[in-house]
Amino acid sequence: MATSMHLVWSSTAPGSVVYETHAIEVVEEGGVHGEVVSERHEVTVHSRAQAEEIAAEHGYELYRDGEEWDSLPEEGGSLPEDAEG
């Protein structure tokens, strides 16, 4: 299954945009069903271009909407070396 990437406001650095990823995994315990696995990545995203770069590097499906996306400039940030998530 694809992993989606959503931009959200940081809970540790007010006014900063970070990202969350969400994936549905198949679980076979007690019958087959899907389970959502979510992770919050407290990596500050400085621009839409940087968000695109993170998504491309990790194979995430980036959601380009919402107040957080709208708050970012088109350019101006690059992927930090420690942005492994």
Secondary structure, DSSP 8 states (H G I E B T S, - for coil): --EEEEEEE-SSSTT-EEEEEEEEEEE-TTS-EEEEEEEEE------HHHHHHHHHHHTEEE---HHHHHHS-SSS----TTTT-
